Amino acid sequence: MSQTMINELRSITTFVHTAELGSLSKAAEAQQISPQAASKALGQLESYLGVRLFHRTTRSMSLTEEGQRFLEAAQPALLGLQQALTAARQTREEFAGPLRIVGPRSVVQTVIGPLLEEYCRRYPDVQPDIRLDDRVGNWVEERVDVGLRIGISPQEGLIARRLFPMQLIICAAPAYLRKYGVPLTLHDLALHRCSAFRHAGNGRLIPWYVKMGDELQEHP
């Protein structure tokens, strides 16, 4: 919601409170703003609409014909919006409903699994919907609540948080080493049957980056 829309909503709220309470000062008090701010909001609304909404005297305020028509249209809409906001806040505070989680199998099963179990004990009304998937899809279109991946955030519009560092190591089964020998240098890996990841977007093999002391070397 843009700042302009928020300002218009505040102005409409001030107008409806003034009409209902019959006083601009009472409307300001109800919204916990100053009378000057309420008067400014009402003036901005009249300027935006291009009509006068109230007949003003030093002692009273009464709706104009245009103001009455606008009140009849705005009042139920404003009430519906307030009810929707209240329901959204209650849903957030209750921690209930489906929770869609997507992440790679290695992370979800070993790291997130125990945490999720504890979370569900605390909030039993939450229904986790977990999908183990190494592919990085469009989490916005798929309505994913929490997405986990290794690397940087893949899409704009997502709120990303770094949870923990992950260190990959080069390893081999003892049976493999007995059959093919132990590589003694980084270059010896080119003679071995190495497994690698492919980029989820373009399908290219992702090179290994090996840290040798303080130096980072790329191994294709």
N, C-alpha and C positions, 0 to 999 in steps of 0.2 A: 504494500500500500504506500503510495507516494505521500510526501509531506503535504502537497496541495490537497489531496483527498482527506488527510487527517485533519487539516485546518477546517475544511468544509464540514466534516462530521462534527467537530467541536462547535462550530457556529450553529449548525442545525440543532444540536443538543441544547445549546443556550437558548435558541428560539423556542423550542418545545417546552423547556422548563419555565421560561418566562410566561408563555401562554398558559401553562397549567397552574402556575403559582400566582400569576397576576402581578408580578413584581420582578424587575430586573435585579434588584439587590438580593431577593430571595433565591433567584435562579443562580446568581453568583455564589451565594452561600452553599447551595445544594451541590454545586460543582467544585467547591473549595477553591475558587479563584476570586480575584478582586473585582469589585463593581466596574472598575475602569476596563479590565480585560473582557468582562462580559459585554459591556457596551461596545467595545471595539469589535468583538466577534459578531455581534448582531448587526453592526453597521457594515461590516465586510460582507455579510450574507445578503443584506438589502442591496448593496452595490453590485454584487455578483448577479443577483436575480433581476436587478433593474426596476424593482418595485418597493414601495413602503409596506412593511408588514404590520406596523403598529401605529395607532394614533397616540401621540405622546403629549401629556400635560405635566405640569409640575407635581401633580398628585396621583395621576393614574396612567395606565397604559391599556389600550383596547385594540383588538385585532382589526385590521382593515379587511375589506372583502377579499383582497388577494391573500392576506395573511391567513384568513380562515380557510381558504381553499388549500393553501400550502400546508397548514397544520393537519388537515384531514388526510392529506396524502403522505405527509412525512411521519406522523405519529405512529401508525402501525408498522411502517418500515423500520423506524428507529427501535421500536420495541422488539421486533424480530431480530434485528442485529444484536441488540443487547442480550437477548436470550441465547443466540448462537455463540457469542463471546463467553458467556457464563458456562455454557455446556462444554466449550473447548477447554476452559480453565479447569473444570471439574474432571474432565477426562485426563488431563495432564497430571493432576494431583492424585488421582485415584490409582494410577499405574495399572490399568486394566486394558484388555484387548489384545489383538494379535501383534506380535513383534517379529518383523521379517528381517532375517539375518542371512547374509551371503558371505562366504569366505572360502579360501582354499582349505582342503582337507587337513593339511599338515598343521595349520594354525588353529582351526576350530576345534579339532579333536584333542590336541595336546595342551593348548593354552587356554582357549576360550571356554571349552567344555566345563571344567570345574567351576569357573567363575559364573557361568550361566546357571549351573545347578544351584549355587548359593543365591543368585538373584531370584530365581523362581521360588525358592523357599521363603524369601522375604516378601515377594509380591506374587502370591499364588493365583491372582486373577489375570496375570499375563500369560498369553499362549504363544510360546516361541515357535516360529516357523523357519526352520534352518535349511538352507540349501548349500551343500558342499560343491563348490564349483571353482576350478582354477581359472576359468575364463572370466575376463572383466567385461561384463555387459553394461547396458545403459541402466544404471541403478535408479535414475529419476523416473524413466518410463516404466520400469518394473516395480516401482513403489517400494523400494528397499528402504527399511528404516536404518539398518546398520550394515555397512559393507566393510569387509576386511580384505586387505591385499598387501603384498610385499612390494614396496616401492612408493613412488610419488602418487598423488591423487590423479586419476586418469581423466577426469572431466571437470569442466567449469561448473560452478553452481553447487558443488559439494563442499561441505565443511569437513576438512581433514585434520586429524590429530595424530601425532606420532605416539604410538603406544609403547614400543620397546624396540631396541636394536636386535637384529638377527645376524648371526655369524654363520656362514656356510663353510664347511671344511671339505677337503679332498680326502676321500677314504676308499677302501677296497676290502672285499671279503678275503679272509686268509686263504681260502681255496684258490681265489683268482691270483693272488700274489705267488702262491706256490707254483701255479701253472705258467704264468707269464712273467714272473720276476718283479722285483721291487724297483720302481723308478727312483733314480738317485738325484736327478735334477729336474727342473721345471720343463726343460726341453724334451726330456724322456717321455713326458705324457703324450706327445704326438704319436708315439709308437703303441699307445695303449687304447683300449676300447673304453672311451670316456662317455659318460652320460651328460646331456646338457638340456637346458630349457630353451623353448622357442618363444619369441615375442608374441604376446596374445593378439596384437594388432596386425603385424605384417608377416608373421610366421618365420622370421629369420632367427637363426641360432643366436643365443645371447652368449657373448664371450665370457670366459672366467677372468676375474680380476683378483690376482693373488698378491697378498702383501708379504714381501720379503724384507724383514726388518722394518725400516721406515719407508721403503720404496714400494709403490703399487705398480704391478706389472700386468699387462693384458695378455691372456693366453687364448688364441682363437680356437 
